[in-house]
Amino acid sequence: MKEPIETLTEQERKVASGLAEGDSYQQIADQLGVSINTVRFHIKNIYRKLQVHSKIEVVKRSVRGEL
């Protein structure tokens, strides 16, 4: 049985949404008013929580409505 996915924070959801829309890390940072390193930190947490290893896997989950 697969472990349940941890819930993403609101900020992580915004970052994942930006990824799904094709925004660059810098564009996401500018939209959220944070540094690019903060975006990278959120992406690292998103990957860990969703148990994925690439941006495309995050985008697939977003398209499927799993986020």
C-alpha positions in Angstrom: 0.0 0.0 0.0 1.3 3.4 -1.0 2.0 5.9 1.8 -0.3 9.0 1.8 1.2 12.1 0.2 2.0 14.9 2.7 -0.1 18.0 2.3 1.6 20.9 0.5 1.7 24.3 2.1 -0.1 27.2 0.4 3.3 28.5 -0.8 4.3 25.1 -2.1 1.1 24.9 -4.0 1.7 28.3 -5.6 5.2 27.2 -6.6 3.9 23.9 -8.1 1.2 25.9 -10.0 3.9 28.1 -11.4 5.9 25.0 -12.5 2.7 23.6 -14.1 2.2 26.9 -16.0 5.8 26.7 -17.3 7.2 29.6 -15.3 10.9 29.8 -14.6 12.2 29.7 -11.1 12.9 33.4 -11.4 9.4 34.2 -12.6 7.9 32.2 -9.7 10.2 34.0 -7.3 9.1 37.4 -8.7 5.4 36.5 -8.5 5.7 35.4 -4.9 8.0 38.2 -3.8 10.7 35.7 -2.6 14.2 34.8 -3.6 15.0 32.2 -6.2 16.7 30.2 -3.4 13.4 30.2 -1.5 11.7 28.8 -4.6 14.4 26.1 -4.8 13.8 25.3 -1.2 10.0 24.9 -1.8 10.6 22.7 -4.9 12.9 20.5 -2.8 10.1 20.1 -0.3 7.5 19.5 -3.0 9.6 16.7 -4.5 10.1 15.1 -1.1 6.4 15.4 -0.1 5.1 14.1 -3.4 7.8 11.4 -3.6 8.9 12.5 -7.1 12.2 13.3 -8.8 11.5 15.7 -11.5 9.5 18.8 -12.5 7.5 16.9 -15.1 6.2 14.5 -12.4 5.0 17.6 -10.4 3.3 19.0 -13.5 1.6 15.6 -14.3 0.2 15.5 -10.8 -1.0 19.1 -11.0 -2.7 18.4 -14.4 -4.4 15.3 -12.9 -5.7 17.5 -10.0 -3.7 15.7 -7.4 -2.3 18.8 -5.7 
